[in-house]
Amino acid sequence: MKTLLLLEDNDERIAAFESALGGLGQEWQMRVWRDAPTMLAECEEFFGSTDLFSLDHDMNPQPGAIRDPGTGLDVTKLLASHFAFCPVIIHSTNADRAWSMHNELRFAGWTVDRVGPIGDDWVRKLWLPKAREMVAQSPRLEVFRQPPDHSERMQRALLSLEGLAIGDAVGEMLAYRYADAARIIERGLPSGPWFHTDDTEMALSIVEVLKLYGHVHQDALARRFAWRFEREPDRGYGSMTRMQMNEIIRGGDWRQGAASAFGGQGSMGNGGAMRVAPLGAYFADDLPRAVEEARASALVTHTHTEGIAGTIAVATAAAMAWRLRGDESSARIPKLFEAVLDSTPESKVRRGILIASQTPATIPVAAVAKALGNGSLVTAPDTVPFALWCAAHHLDNYVESLALTISGSGDCDTNAAIVGGIVALSVGRNGIPVEWQKEKEPLPFGDLKGVEE
């Protein structure tokens, strides 16, 4: 089936659209929203079968409604945050706002046109020919590939995201008190909300793209990264990331921006690794696919071999944490490291992970951080081996894993985000303190459901 998503609050117009829809073909169906907030909350569910949007601007409150009905501009702003995949028609009598909607979409790369609601039977006489023309010239791009078990995969990704976001927030909170991290955590952390950093913002973008597409669509991910950055640029983004995001916002090609970073070497930073654990969770049942998708996610911002290697290593570790969760505790460590080493390409990252795999849990964390690095250089080789050592030796205890990681100093929020995203997949939702889940800054997803405890 092909679907028209319609924002319209007038009953006569809705009836006219229903009547005209057959003119597009018998395989067409229509989804109607009478206010913008409801459409914003629900429309993404139908993107996979959507071939056309048609949006009014001015919305009138429905009988008995108590909330503001919003406007069509609200919906176009949502669409502008996504990769353009089908045409959009704006059918509003509010000419000024219609052009605002038009520009919002045009600058975001969408195929968009206006139809003025003028005269009798305008839907059939004006809208229908325009709809036929646009659908023929700009057919829906087949970019949505959600697998049959998409819901189960998303629950794993959300579990990892929960662990990552809390780790990020706690690591940021205790970054300057790292030496006392274990004592402070044991005594009790302050009340929330615990704000997260760019680590979680970029992980959110990955989860949002997986939720819609079922895979890493790089153009969509680049747009989502930039959209979140533009909304909240003060989340602690690094200088190179800020340059890349601003270039995307200005309409630049993310491929060129990523490849030209650091004089054409590409970034070997830890940014790809810090955000990727939920991706490893989503593809936990297929390690080669997890590696492929992790590489794709890294390349949007990190083209250096080391940046890619770090991303692959963390994604693999996250996948293995889920796969090994039922195994005997002591057997999981070598199995996790073996899989990570098999998947990670030859690099400084891999050599560091090899050392980490041979480093006993009895070595003091300060000595391990000195030997492996602790993220102080904000590079993947200086971050990932230490984070994986912390995670691998604490797969049964989420709280202790974060306390140990943060006490190693360095890039505390990123280290803890990586570890939290991995260990959450091993301990399950019940292994993360309930009060910590409540105190973290709210995320734009519902409660975890169906995740093994």
C-alpha positions in Angstrom: 0.0 0.0 0.0 0.9 3.6 -0.6 0.1 6.2 2.0 -0.8 9.8 2.1 -0.1 11.5 5.5 -2.5 14.4 5.8 -2.6 17.3 8.3 -6.1 18.8 8.0 -8.8 19.8 10.5 -11.7 20.7 8.2 -14.2 17.9 7.7 -15.2 19.0 4.2 -11.6 19.1 3.1 -10.9 15.7 4.6 -13.9 14.2 2.7 -12.6 15.9 -0.5 -9.2 14.3 0.0 -10.7 10.9 0.6 -12.7 11.3 -2.6 -9.7 12.4 -4.6 -7.4 9.7 -3.3 -8.7 7.1 -5.8 -7.4 9.3 -8.5 -3.9 8.4 -7.4 -4.6 4.7 -7.6 -6.5 1.9 -5.9 -3.5 1.0 -3.8 -3.5 4.4 -1.9 -4.7 4.9 1.7 -4.8 8.0 3.9 -3.8 8.8 7.5 -5.3 12.0 8.9 -4.3 14.1 11.8 -6.4 17.1 13.0 -3.7 18.7 15.1 0.1 19.0 14.9 1.1 17.5 18.3 -0.7 14.2 17.6 0.9 14.0 14.1 4.3 14.7 15.6 3.9 11.9 18.1 2.6 9.3 15.6 3.5 10.0 12.0 7.0 8.4 12.1 5.4 5.0 12.6 4.0 5.3 9.0 7.1 6.6 7.2 7.9 3.2 5.8 4.8 3.2 3.6 4.5 7.0 3.0 4.6 8.2 -0.5 3.2 11.7 0.0 2.6 14.3 2.7 0.0 17.1 2.4 0.0 19.7 5.2 -2.2 22.6 6.1 -0.8 25.3 8.4 -3.6 26.8 10.6 -5.1 24.3 13.0 -8.3 25.0 14.9 -8.9 23.3 18.3 -11.2 20.3 18.0 -14.3 20.1 20.2 -13.3 19.3 23.8 -9.6 19.7 23.1 -7.6 21.4 25.8 -4.2 21.6 24.2 -2.9 23.9 21.5 -3.4 22.3 18.1 -0.1 23.6 16.8 0.6 24.4 13.2 1.8 22.8 10.0 5.2 24.5 10.6 5.7 22.3 13.6 5.4 19.2 11.4 7.7 20.6 8.7 10.3 21.2 11.3 10.1 17.5 12.3 10.4 16.5 8.6 13.3 18.8 8.1 15.2 16.9 10.8 14.9 13.7 8.7 16.3 12.6 5.4 14.0 13.5 2.5 12.3 10.4 1.1 9.1 11.5 -0.6 7.4 14.7 -1.8 5.4 17.2 0.3 2.5 19.4 -0.7 1.5 22.4 1.4 -2.2 23.3 1.0 -2.7 26.4 3.3 -4.5 29.7 2.8 -2.0 31.3 5.1 0.5 32.4 2.4 3.2 33.8 4.7 3.3 30.6 6.8 3.0 28.4 3.8 6.2 29.9 2.4 7.9 29.4 5.8 6.9 25.7 5.6 8.1 25.6 2.1 11.5 27.0 2.9 12.0 24.8 6.0 11.6 21.8 3.8 13.4 23.1 0.7 16.5 23.9 2.7 16.4 20.4 4.2 16.4 18.8 0.7 12.7 17.8 0.4 10.8 18.0 -2.8 8.0 20.4 -1.9 5.3 22.5 -3.7 2.3 24.6 -2.8 -1.3 24.3 -3.8 -3.6 27.2 -2.9 -7.1 26.1 -1.7 -8.8 28.4 -4.2 -12.2 27.9 -5.8 -14.7 25.0 -5.7 -13.5 21.5 -5.8 -9.8 22.6 -5.5 -8.7 19.3 -4.1 -9.7 17.5 -7.3 -8.9 20.2 -9.8 -5.6 21.6 -8.3 -4.3 19.3 -5.6 -4.8 15.9 -7.4 -2.9 16.9 -10.6 -0.1 18.3 -8.5 0.0 15.1 -6.4 0.1 12.9 -9.5 3.0 15.0 -10.9 5.0 15.0 -7.7 4.6 11.3 -7.0 5.6 10.4 -10.6 8.6 12.7 -10.6 9.8 12.0 -7.0 8.8 8.5 -6.0 9.4 7.3 -2.5 12.9 6.2 -1.8 13.1 2.7 -0.5 15.3 3.4 2.5 13.3 1.8 5.3 14.4 -1.7 6.0 13.1 -2.7 9.4 13.6 -6.4 10.1 10.7 -8.7 11.4 12.2 -8.6 14.9 12.7 -4.8 14.9 10.8 -4.3 18.1 13.0 -6.7 20.0 16.1 -5.1 18.6 14.9 -1.7 19.6 14.4 -2.8 23.2 18.0 -4.0 23.3 19.2 -0.7 21.8 17.1 1.3 24.3 18.5 -0.7 27.2 22.0 0.1 26.0 21.1 3.7 25.5 19.8 3.9 29.1 23.0 2.6 30.4 25.0 4.9 28.2 23.1 8.0 29.1 23.4 7.3 32.9 27.1 6.6 32.5 27.6 9.8 30.6 25.7 11.9 33.1 27.4 10.4 36.2 30.8 10.6 34.5 30.3 14.2 33.7 29.0 14.9 37.2 32.1 13.3 38.9 34.7 14.2 36.3 36.5 16.6 38.7 36.0 14.4 41.7 37.1 11.2 40.1 39.4 10.2 42.9 36.4 10.0 45.3 34.0 8.6 42.7 33.5 5.2 44.4 32.9 6.8 47.8 30.5 9.4 46.5 28.5 6.8 44.6 28.3 4.6 47.6 27.2 7.5 49.8 24.6 8.6 47.3 24.5 10.9 44.3 22.7 14.2 44.4 19.1 14.4 43.0 18.5 15.0 39.4 18.0 15.7 36.7 21.4 14.4 35.7 22.2 16.1 32.4 23.9 14.2 29.7 26.5 15.5 27.2 27.1 15.2 23.4 27.9 11.5 24.0 24.2 10.8 24.6 23.0 13.3 22.1 24.8 11.5 19.3 23.8 8.1 20.6 20.2 9.3 20.5 20.6 10.1 16.9 21.9 6.6 16.1 19.0 5.1 18.0 16.5 7.3 16.2 17.9 6.4 12.8 17.8 2.7 13.7 14.2 3.1 14.9 13.1 4.5 11.6 15.3 2.8 9.1 16.4 -0.5 10.6 20.0 0.2 9.5 22.5 3.1 9.5 21.3 5.4 6.7 24.3 7.7 6.7 22.6 10.8 5.1 19.8 10.5 7.7 22.3 10.1 10.5 24.3 13.1 9.5 21.1 15.2 9.3 20.0 13.9 12.7 23.4 14.7 14.3 23.3 18.2 12.9 19.6 18.7 14.0 20.4 17.8 17.6 23.5 19.9 17.6 21.6 22.9 16.2 18.9 22.5 18.9 21.4 22.3 21.8 25.0 23.2 20.8 26.3 23.5 24.3 26.3 19.8 25.2 30.1 19.7 25.2 30.8 19.0 21.5 34.4 19.0 20.5 35.7 21.7 18.2 36.1 19.5 15.2 32.6 18.1 15.6 31.2 21.6 15.9 32.8 22.5 12.6 31.4 19.4 10.9 27.9 20.0 12.3 27.9 23.7 11.3 29.0 22.7 7.8 26.1 20.2 7.5 23.7 22.8 8.7 24.9 25.2 6.0 24.2 22.5 3.4 27.6 21.0 3.1 28.3 17.4 2.3 29.2 15.4 5.4 31.5 13.1 3.4 33.7 16.0 2.5 33.7 17.4 6.1 34.6 14.0 7.6 37.3 13.3 5.1 38.9 16.7 5.3 39.1 16.7 9.2 42.6 17.3 10.7 44.3 18.2 7.4 42.7 15.3 5.5 43.7 12.6 7.9 40.2 12.2 9.2 39.3 12.1 12.9 40.8 9.4 15.2 38.8 10.8 18.1 36.6 8.7 20.5 33.4 10.2 19.2 32.4 7.2 17.0 33.0 4.8 19.9 31.2 6.8 22.6 27.9 6.7 20.8 27.8 3.2 19.2 26.9 0.7 22.0 23.2 0.8 21.2 24.0 -0.1 17.6 25.9 -3.1 18.8 22.8 -4.0 20.9 20.5 -3.7 17.8 22.7 -6.0 15.7 23.7 -8.3 18.6 22.6 -11.4 16.8 24.8 -10.8 13.8 28.4 -9.7 14.5 29.5 -9.2 10.9 26.5 -6.9 10.4 27.3 -5.1 13.6 30.8 -4.4 12.3 29.5 -3.2 9.0 26.9 -0.9 10.5 29.4 0.4 13.1 31.8 1.3 10.4 29.0 3.1 8.5 28.1 5.1 11.6 31.7 6.1 12.3 32.3 7.3 8.7 29.8 10.1 9.1 32.3 11.9 11.3 35.4 9.8 11.7 37.3 8.5 8.6 40.6 7.8 10.3 41.4 4.0 10.7 41.7 4.5 14.4 38.4 6.2 14.8 36.7 3.5 12.8 38.5 0.7 14.7 37.4 2.1 18.1 33.8 2.3 16.9 33.8 -1.3 15.7 35.4 -2.5 18.9 32.8 -1.0 21.2 29.9 -2.1 19.0 31.3 -5.7 19.1 31.7 -5.5 22.9 28.1 -4.4 23.3 26.8 -7.2 21.1 28.9 -9.7 23.0 27.7 -8.4 26.4 24.2 -9.2 25.3 25.1 -12.6 23.7 27.1 -13.8 26.8 24.7 -12.5 29.5 23.7 -16.1 30.4 27.2 -17.5 30.5 29.2 -18.2 33.6 30.9 -15.0 34.8 34.6 -16.0 34.5 34.1 -17.4 30.9 32.6 -14.2 29.6 35.8 -12.1 29.8 38.0 -14.1 27.4 35.0 -14.7 25.0 34.2 -11.0 24.8 37.8 -10.0 24.2 38.3 -12.7 21.6 35.3 -11.5 19.6 36.4 -7.9 19.8 39.9 -8.7 18.7 38.6 -10.8 15.8 36.3 -7.9 14.6 38.6 -5.0 15.1 40.9 -4.1 12.2 44.7 -3.9 12.8 45.3 -0.6 14.5 46.6 1.0 17.7 43.1 0.5 19.1 43.4 -3.3 18.5 46.9 -3.5 20.0 45.7 -1.6 23.1 42.7 -4.0 23.4 45.1 -7.0 23.2 47.0 -5.6 26.1 43.8 -4.9 28.0 42.7 -8.5 27.4 45.9 -9.7 29.2 45.6 -7.2 32.1 44.2 -8.8 35.3 41.4 -7.2 37.2 43.7 -7.1 40.2 45.8 -4.3 38.7 45.0 -0.9 40.3 42.9 1.2 37.9 45.3 4.1 38.0 48.1 1.8 36.7 45.7 0.4 34.0 44.8 3.9 32.9 48.5 4.9 32.7 49.3 1.8 30.6 46.2 1.9 28.3 45.2 5.6 28.3 42.1 7.0 29.9 40.7 9.2 27.2 42.8 12.3 28.2 43.9 12.6 24.6 40.3 12.2 23.4 41.4 9.7 20.8 40.0 6.2 20.2 43.4 4.4 21.0 43.6 6.3 24.2 40.0 5.6 25.2 38.6 2.3 24.0 41.1 -0.3 25.4 40.6 1.2 28.9 36.8 1.3 28.6 36.6 -2.3 27.4 38.9 -3.4 30.3 36.6 -1.7 32.8 33.4 -3.2 31.2 34.7 -6.7 30.7 35.7 -7.1 34.4 32.4 -5.8 35.7 29.7 -7.3 33.5 27.8 -8.3 36.6 27.7 -5.0 38.3 26.7 -1.8 36.6 27.3 0.5 39.6 30.8 -0.8 40.3 31.7 -0.6 36.6 31.0 3.1 36.5 32.7 3.8 39.8 35.9 2.0 38.6 35.8 3.7 35.2 35.4 7.2 36.6 38.1 6.7 39.2 40.5 6.2 36.3 40.2 9.9 35.5 40.6 11.2 31.9 37.5 11.6 29.7 35.2 10.5 32.4 31.9 11.0 30.7 32.9 9.3 27.5 34.6 6.4 29.3 31.5 5.9 31.5 29.1 6.2 28.5 31.0 3.4 26.7 31.1 1.2 29.8 27.5 1.9 30.8 26.2 1.1 27.3 28.0 -2.2 27.3 27.4 -3.4 30.9 23.7 -2.5 30.8 23.2 -5.2 28.2 24.7 -7.8 30.6 22.9 -6.8 33.8 19.5 -5.9 32.3 17.2 -3.2 33.3 17.0 -4.4 36.9 20.8 -4.2 37.2 20.6 -0.5 36.9 19.5 1.3 40.1 15.9 2.4 39.8 16.7 5.8 41.3 19.4 6.4 38.8 17.0 5.7 36.0 14.6 8.2 37.5 17.2 10.9 38.1 18.7 10.9 34.6 17.6 13.5 32.2 14.5 12.2 30.3 15.1 10.7 26.9 12.7 10.9 24.0 11.6 7.3 24.2 9.1 5.4 26.3 9.8 2.9 29.1 11.7 -0.2 28.3 9.4 -3.1 27.6 10.2 -6.7 26.9 13.9 -6.4 27.9 15.1 -9.3 30.0 15.6 -8.3 33.5 
